Amino acid sequence: MSFEGLADVVWRKSSFSGDTGGECVEVAALGDGSVAVRNSKAPEAGTIFFTREEMAAWVQGCRAGEFDDLT
């Protein structure tokens, strides 16, 4: 899917990103069941796509603290 093809997508940001925009990513559920992810400060830089199963594995890893060393 191209950047232009995402014009009508509803993007969501974490409530932890703060009121000033902060450093954050945005996610969107797509009609085909996949999930789009992009940099909220540079959406034109590109979007990556994940299956629901891939996103579930990522969220589980985050909840388990597997990526805490990256923050």
VEXVOLUM-118111 format. One record per atom (N, C-alpha, C): residue in three letters; x, y, z. Coordinates in steps of 0.02 Angstrom, whole numbers, padded with zeros to 5 digits, always signed. Example, Ala and Ser with C-alpha at 12.3 -4.5 7.8 and 13.67 -1.06 7.14 Angstrom:
// residues 2
ALA+00660-00284+00390 ALA+00615-00225+00390 ALA+00660-00165+00390 SER+00642-00112+00354 SER+00684-00053+00357 SER+00645+00002+00394 
END
This chain:
// residues 71
MET+00042-00059+00000 MET+00000+00000+00000 MET+00044+00062+00000 SER+00026+00112-00038 SER+00066+00173-00042 SER+00044+00223+00010 PHE+00085+00274+00020 PHE+00070+00329+00066 PHE+00002+00360+00048 GLU-00010+00370-00017 GLU-00072+00400-00039 GLU-00132+00354-00023 GLY-00122+00289-00025 GLY-00175+00242-00010 GLY-00196+00240+00062 LEU-00160+00276+00104 LEU-00175+00278+00176 LEU-00210+00342+00196 ALA-00233+00381+00147 ALA-00262+00447+00161 ALA-00324+00443+00206 ASP-00364+00391+00200 ASP-00426+00385+00239 ASP-00419+00342+00302 VAL-00357+00322+00318 VAL-00345+00279+00375 VAL-00350+00321+00440 VAL-00378+00292+00492 VAL-00382+00325+00557 VAL-00322+00303+00598 TRP-00276+00351+00610 TRP-00215+00337+00647 TRP-00226+00350+00721 ARG-00192+00311+00763 ARG-00195+00319+00836 ARG-00125+00325+00864 LYS-00119+00370+00914 LYS-00056+00378+00950 LYS-00066+00359+01022 SER-00014+00339+01055 SER-00017+00322+01126 SER-00034+00384+01167 SER-00073+00375+01219 SER-00088+00430+01265 SER-00026+00450+01304 PHE+00027+00410+01301 PHE+00089+00425+01336 PHE+00134+00472+01295 SER+00114+00490+01235 SER+00155+00533+01193 SER+00153+00606+01215 GLY+00105+00625+01256 GLY+00101+00693+01283 GLY+00064+00740+01237 ASP+00047+00798+01264 ASP+00009+00848+01227 ASP+00050+00885+01176 THR+00115+00884+01182 THR+00157+00923+01136 THR+00176+00884+01074 GLY+00150+00825+01064 GLY+00166+00785+01005 GLY+00218+00732+01020 GLY+00268+00749+01058 GLY+00318+00701+01080 GLY+00346+00655+01027 GLU+00391+00612+01047 GLU+00417+00561+01003 GLU+00369+00502+01006 CYS+00338+00487+00952 CYS+00289+00433+00955 CYS+00278+00402+00886 VAL+00251+00344+00887 VAL+00229+00311+00826 VAL+00153+00312+00825 GLU+00126+00302+00766 GLU+00054+00297+00757 GLU+00039+00228+00728 VAL-00018+00202+00746 VAL-00040+00138+00719 VAL-00110+00145+00691 ALA-00126+00102+00643 ALA-00193+00102+00614 ALA-00212+00032+00594 ALA-00274+00014+00610 ALA-00301-00050+00588 ALA-00325-00042+00516 LEU-00306-00087+00473 LEU-00324-00084+00402 LEU-00380-00133+00386 GLY-00415-00119+00333 GLY-00472-00160+00313 GLY-00456-00233+00299 ASP-00394-00247+00280 ASP-00375-00316+00265 ASP-00354-00355+00327 GLY-00359-00323+00386 GLY-00341-00356+00449 GLY-00270-00342+00472 SER-00230-00310+00430 SER-00162-00294+00451 SER-00159-00229+00490 VAL-00101-00213+00516 VAL-00090-00153+00556 VAL-00034-00113+00524 ALA-00046-00048+00515 ALA+00005-00003+00487 ALA+00038+00035+00545 VAL+00103+00047+00539 VAL+00141+00084+00590 VAL+00184+00136+00554 ARG+00185+00197+00582 ARG+00226+00250+00552 ARG+00251+00297+00606 ASN+00301+00337+00590 ASN+00328+00388+00634 ASN+00281+00448+00632 SER+00254+00468+00689 SER+00206+00522+00690 SER+00236+00590+00671 LYS+00302+00597+00680 LYS+00334+00661+00664 LYS+00356+00664+00590 ALA+00357+00607+00557 ALA+00377+00605+00486 ALA+00337+00552+00450 PRO+00271+00560+00445 PRO+00230+00508+00413 PRO+00247+00495+00341 GLU+00276+00545+00307 GLU+00294+00536+00237 GLU+00356+00492+00229 ALA+00390+00477+00284 ALA+00452+00437+00281 ALA+00438+00363+00266 GLY+00377+00342+00276 GLY+00360+00273+00260 GLY+00317+00240+00313 THR+00287+00186+00294 THR+00242+00149+00337 THR+00261+00076+00332 ILE+00260+00042+00388 ILE+00272-00031+00387 ILE+00207-00066+00407 PHE+00199-00126+00384 PHE+00137-00163+00393 PHE+00151-00229+00428 PHE+00107-00247+00474 PHE+00112-00308+00513 PHE+00046-00345+00511 THR+00050-00411+00517 THR-00011-00450+00526 THR-00033-00440+00599 ARG-00093-00459+00614 ARG-00117-00455+00684 ARG-00075-00500+00729 GLU-00054-00557+00704 GLU-00014-00603+00743 GLU+00055-00572+00760 GLU+00084-00538+00711 GLU+00148-00505+00722 GLU+00141-00449+00774 MET+00088-00410+00769 MET+00076-00356+00818 MET+00064-00386+00888 ALA+00028-00440+00891 ALA+00015-00472+00956 ALA+00081-00494+00988 ALA+00126-00522+00948 ALA+00191-00544+00975 ALA+00230-00483+01000 TRP+00229-00428+00964 TRP+00264-00367+00984 TRP+00235-00340+01050 VAL+00169-00335+01054 VAL+00138-00309+01115 VAL+00153-00355+01174 GLN+00151-00420+01165 GLN+00168-00466+01219 GLN+00240-00455+01242 GLY+00286-00445+01195 GLY+00355-00432+01213 GLY+00363-00368+01251 CYS+00326-00316+01231 CYS+00328-00252+01266 CYS+00302-00260+01338 ARG+00246-00294+01345 ARG+00217-00304+01412 ARG+00264-00344+01456 ALA+00302-00389+01427 ALA+00348-00431+01465 ALA+00415-00396+01480 GLY+00423-00335+01453 GLY+00484-00298+01466 GLY+00543-00317+01422 GLU+00531-00354+01369 GLU+00586-00378+01327 GLU+00623-00323+01290 PHE+00594-00264+01285 PHE+00626-00209+01248 PHE+00641-00149+01292 ASP+00637-00158+01358 ASP+00648-00103+01404 ASP+00717-00072+01397 ASP+00765-00111+01377 ASP+00833-00085+01370 ASP+00840-00036+01312 LEU+00789-00031+01269 LEU+00792+00014+01212 LEU+00763+00083+01228 THR+00737+00092+01288 THR+00708+00157+01306 THR+00750+00193+01356 
END
